[in-house]
């Protein structure tokens, strides 16, 4: 139905579905699009959620997608520096006979927000709020934020979560039929360029050339490896 919080409530409803819902192709259930709000930095997300709290829509279910750098609460992984992602995956796979107890408590966080929403006590929150609650409940804020995306009406995230196809796939983000808002969109060009760019050092190129030399000299798929070796040599 029409919302009652803004001027659109005075509009006249028609027999057709004029709201922001549309019928799913496979049934009669309504499909309500999510709003994906992309920003340049995580700091800007904090500013936006702070403003959201001041509006009539502060109780709308939401979530914030961010990296493990901001949301991991595991005492070892969070202090590991640059390899948080690798250590997290190793714990989830139980490679060394250990698992992450915080990951197994994800449901505590998602259920907490679901209960708040059901009792209309839901308030817009920031990453720090979710991390603090995660530490209190001993639950992973990173995966909880991803689970909350299922029932969220608005999803906040950095640009690259929407522009980079690999990140979209890993985060299960589907933009078809959704509403996408890009804050300060003049920065999109740089972000898009970074998403399809890759940096290598000269030492990496030399190491790759040595491995390709070995492949070619030992008649291992020469037709495939010789052109790659030529590229490495030309770049060097």
C-alpha positions as CSV (number, residue, x, y, z in Angstrom):
1,X,0.0,0.0,0.0
2,X,0.9,3.7,-0.1
3,X,3.2,4.9,2.7
4,X,1.9,7.4,5.2
5,X,5.1,9.2,6.0
6,X,5.4,11.4,3.0
7,X,3.3,13.3,0.4
8,X,2.8,10.3,-1.8
9,X,0.1,9.1,0.6
10,X,-2.2,11.7,-0.9
11,X,-2.0,10.1,-4.3
12,X,-4.8,8.0,-5.7
13,X,-4.4,4.3,-5.9
14,X,-5.3,2.6,-9.2
15,X,-6.4,-0.9,-10.0
16,X,-2.9,-1.6,-11.2
17,X,0.0,-2.2,-8.9
18,X,1.3,1.4,-8.6
19,X,3.4,1.0,-5.5
20,X,7.0,-0.1,-5.6
21,X,6.1,-3.8,-5.7
22,X,5.6,-6.1,-8.6
23,X,4.5,-9.6,-9.0
24,X,7.0,-12.4,-9.2
25,X,7.0,-14.3,-12.4
26,X,6.7,-17.6,-10.6
27,X,3.7,-16.8,-8.4
28,X,1.4,-14.2,-6.8
29,X,3.7,-13.1,-4.0
30,X,4.8,-9.5,-4.2
31,X,8.4,-8.6,-4.9
32,X,9.5,-5.6,-2.9
33,X,12.8,-4.2,-4.3
34,X,15.6,-3.4,-1.9
35,X,17.4,-0.1,-1.9
36,X,21.2,-0.5,-2.3
37,X,22.9,2.7,-1.1
38,X,26.6,2.8,-2.2
39,X,29.1,5.2,-0.8
40,X,32.8,5.9,-1.4
41,X,34.0,5.1,2.2
42,X,32.8,3.4,5.3
43,X,33.0,6.7,7.1
44,X,30.3,8.1,4.9
45,X,28.0,5.1,5.7
46,X,28.3,6.2,9.4
47,X,27.2,9.7,8.5
48,X,24.3,8.5,6.5
49,X,23.0,6.1,9.1
50,X,23.3,8.8,11.7
51,X,21.0,11.0,9.5
52,X,18.6,8.0,9.0
53,X,18.1,7.8,12.7
54,X,16.7,11.4,12.6
55,X,14.0,10.6,10.1
56,X,10.6,8.9,10.2
57,X,12.2,5.9,8.5
58,X,14.7,5.0,11.3
59,X,12.8,1.8,12.0
60,X,13.1,0.4,8.5
61,X,15.0,-2.9,8.5
62,X,18.6,-2.3,7.2
63,X,22.0,-3.7,7.1
64,X,25.6,-2.6,6.3
65,X,27.9,-4.7,4.2
66,X,31.6,-4.2,5.1
67,X,34.9,-6.1,5.2
68,X,36.3,-8.2,7.9
69,X,38.6,-5.3,8.7
70,X,35.7,-3.5,10.3
71,X,33.5,-6.3,11.6
72,X,35.7,-9.3,12.6
73,X,35.6,-9.8,16.4
74,X,37.7,-13.0,16.6
75,X,40.6,-12.0,18.9
76,X,43.3,-13.7,16.8
77,X,42.0,-13.0,13.3
78,X,41.1,-9.3,14.0
79,X,44.6,-8.6,15.1
80,X,46.3,-10.6,12.3
81,X,46.9,-7.6,10.0
82,X,46.5,-8.1,6.3
83,X,45.5,-11.8,6.1
84,X,42.2,-11.7,7.9
85,X,40.3,-13.2,5.0
86,X,42.6,-16.2,4.7
87,X,42.5,-16.9,8.4
88,X,38.8,-16.6,8.6
89,X,38.3,-19.1,5.7
90,X,40.7,-21.5,7.4
91,X,38.7,-21.4,10.6
92,X,35.4,-21.9,8.8
93,X,36.9,-24.9,6.9
94,X,38.4,-26.2,10.1
95,X,41.8,-26.8,8.4
96,X,43.8,-27.0,11.7
97,X,41.1,-28.6,13.8
98,X,39.8,-25.3,15.0
99,X,36.6,-23.5,14.1
100,X,35.2,-20.0,14.8
101,X,32.8,-20.0,17.8
102,X,31.7,-16.5,16.8
103,X,30.5,-17.7,13.4
104,X,28.4,-20.4,15.1
105,X,26.7,-17.6,17.1
106,X,25.6,-15.6,14.0
107,X,21.9,-16.4,14.6
108,X,22.0,-14.6,18.0
109,X,22.7,-11.3,16.2
110,X,20.2,-11.8,13.3
111,X,17.5,-13.0,15.7
112,X,18.1,-10.1,18.0
113,X,17.4,-7.6,15.2
114,X,14.5,-9.7,13.9
115,X,12.9,-9.5,17.4
116,X,13.5,-5.7,17.6
117,X,11.9,-5.3,14.2
118,X,8.8,-7.4,15.2
119,X,8.3,-5.3,18.3
120,X,8.9,-2.0,16.4
121,X,11.9,-1.2,18.6
122,X,14.2,-1.3,15.6
123,X,16.5,1.7,15.1
124,X,19.0,2.5,12.4
125,X,22.5,1.3,13.4
126,X,26.1,1.7,12.4
127,X,28.9,-0.8,12.0
128,X,30.3,0.0,15.5
129,X,26.8,-0.7,17.0
130,X,26.7,-4.1,15.3
131,X,30.3,-5.0,16.3
132,X,29.6,-4.0,20.0
133,X,26.5,-6.1,20.1
134,X,28.4,-9.0,18.4
135,X,31.1,-8.8,21.2
136,X,28.3,-8.8,23.8
137,X,26.5,-11.8,22.3
138,X,29.8,-13.5,21.1
139,X,28.4,-13.5,17.6
140,X,30.1,-12.7,14.2
141,X,29.1,-9.3,13.0
142,X,30.5,-9.9,9.5
143,X,28.2,-12.8,8.7
144,X,25.3,-11.4,10.7
145,X,25.3,-8.3,8.5
146,X,25.1,-10.6,5.4
147,X,22.2,-12.6,6.9
148,X,20.3,-9.4,7.7
149,X,20.5,-8.5,4.0
150,X,17.7,-11.0,3.3
151,X,15.1,-9.1,5.3
152,X,16.5,-5.6,4.8
153,X,14.7,-2.9,2.9
154,X,17.9,-0.8,2.6
155,X,21.5,-2.0,2.3
156,X,24.4,0.3,2.8
157,X,27.8,-0.6,1.3
158,X,30.9,0.8,-0.4
159,X,30.8,1.3,-4.2
160,X,32.9,-1.7,-5.0
161,X,30.3,-4.1,-3.5
162,X,27.9,-3.0,-6.3
163,X,30.4,-2.4,-9.1
164,X,32.8,-5.4,-8.8
165,X,31.1,-8.5,-10.2
166,X,33.3,-10.8,-8.1
167,X,32.4,-9.1,-4.9
168,X,28.7,-9.1,-5.9
169,X,28.8,-12.8,-6.4
170,X,30.7,-13.5,-3.2
171,X,28.2,-11.4,-1.2
172,X,25.1,-12.8,-3.0
173,X,24.1,-9.4,-4.2
174,X,21.5,-9.3,-7.0
175,X,20.8,-5.9,-8.4
176,X,18.2,-6.8,-11.0
177,X,14.9,-5.1,-10.2
178,X,16.4,-3.3,-7.2
179,X,16.9,0.4,-6.5
180,X,20.5,1.6,-6.6
181,X,21.6,4.9,-5.1
182,X,25.2,6.1,-5.5
183,X,26.3,8.8,-3.2
184,X,28.8,11.3,-4.8
185,X,28.6,9.3,-8.1
186,X,31.4,11.4,-9.7
187,X,33.8,9.0,-7.9
188,X,32.4,6.0,-9.8
189,X,34.8,6.2,-12.6
190,X,37.9,5.7,-10.4
191,X,36.1,2.8,-8.5
192,X,35.2,1.1,-11.7
193,X,38.7,1.4,-13.0
194,X,40.1,-0.1,-9.8
195,X,37.6,-3.0,-10.0
196,X,39.0,-4.2,-13.4
197,X,42.7,-3.3,-12.7
198,X,45.4,-5.5,-11.3
199,X,48.9,-4.5,-10.1
200,X,52.0,-6.6,-10.4
201,X,55.6,-6.0,-9.3
202,X,58.7,-6.6,-11.4
203,X,59.8,-9.4,-9.1
204,X,56.5,-11.1,-9.6
205,X,56.9,-10.9,-13.4
206,X,60.4,-12.3,-13.2
207,X,59.3,-15.2,-11.1
208,X,56.5,-15.9,-13.5
209,X,58.9,-15.8,-16.4
210,X,61.2,-18.4,-14.7
211,X,58.2,-20.7,-14.1
212,X,57.2,-20.3,-17.8
213,X,60.7,-21.0,-18.9
214,X,60.6,-24.3,-17.0
215,X,57.3,-25.2,-18.6
216,X,58.5,-24.4,-22.1
217,X,61.9,-26.1,-21.7
218,X,60.2,-29.3,-20.5
219,X,57.7,-29.4,-23.3
220,X,54.7,-28.8,-21.0
221,X,51.9,-27.2,-23.1
222,X,54.4,-25.1,-25.1
223,X,51.8,-23.5,-27.3
224,X,50.0,-22.1,-24.2
225,X,53.1,-21.1,-22.2
226,X,55.2,-19.5,-24.9
227,X,52.9,-16.5,-25.6
228,X,52.5,-15.9,-21.8
229,X,56.3,-15.9,-21.5
230,X,56.5,-13.4,-24.3
231,X,54.1,-11.1,-22.5
232,X,56.2,-11.4,-19.3
233,X,59.4,-10.6,-21.1
234,X,57.9,-7.6,-22.9
235,X,56.6,-6.2,-19.7
236,X,59.9,-6.7,-17.9
